[in-house]
């Protein structure tokens, strides 16, 4: 069965495909977003709000979320338990 979590504004991510969840504030995180945008690998789930977390998927896609990385981690841990 596919397990998904809400990453904000009705957008969902399959938790089995998540490689990493990182805060969006650091310079390396901003470079990750920039590089992914250049390659067309960004999925923007922020609905125009400030990016709080970056979710790196197995497919090399990068999902931008307005929900904090800690909140997303808690949601994943709740489902996995």
N, C-alpha and C positions, 0 to 999 in steps of 0.2 A: 504494500500500500504506500502511496506517495504521501510524504509528510511535508506540509507547507506552513510557512509562517507569514504573517502580515508584516511587511516592511514599510508600511505607511500608505495611507490614502487608497486602500483597497488593493494594493499591489502585493503579490505573494511570491515567495521564493521557495523552491524545493530544497529542504535542509540537507538532503543526501548529496547534493551537488555543491555545497558551500565548502570552499577551501579555507577562507580567512575572512574575519570581520575586523576592520581597523577603524580607528578614529580618523576623521578627515582633516584634522587641524595641522598635522606636521607637513614639512616640506616634501618628504618622500611620498606622502599620500597625495599631495597636490600634483606631483610629477606623475604618479601612477594614473591619476585622472586624465591629465594632459595627454600622456602617451596612449591611453585607451581611446580617448576621443579621436586622436589622429588616425587610429586604426579602425575606427567605427565599432568599437566593442563596448561602448557605454550604454547602459540602460538607466535612464534618469527617472527615479521613482519619487522625487522630491516635490513634484507639483509646483515648482518654482520657489520653494523654500530653501533655506540654507542647508547644505549637505552636512550631516552630522556623522554619518558612518559610510564606509565603503565595504561592499561585500564582493569578494573575489570568488568567482564560480569556476568549476572544473573546465568549462568551455572557454576559459580566458575572458569571458564577459565580466564587466565590472558594473555592479549595481550600486547606484547612489541612493542613499536613504536620508530622510530628514529625522529619522528616529536614531537615538544614540546607540552606539555600539554595545554598551552595557545592557540596554533594554532588549536589543535583538538577541544577545547571548542568553539572557534570562528566558526569553521566549523559546529558544532552541532547547535549552536545558529542561524546561518544563515539559516539552513534547517528548524528549528522549527518555524521560524517567518513567 
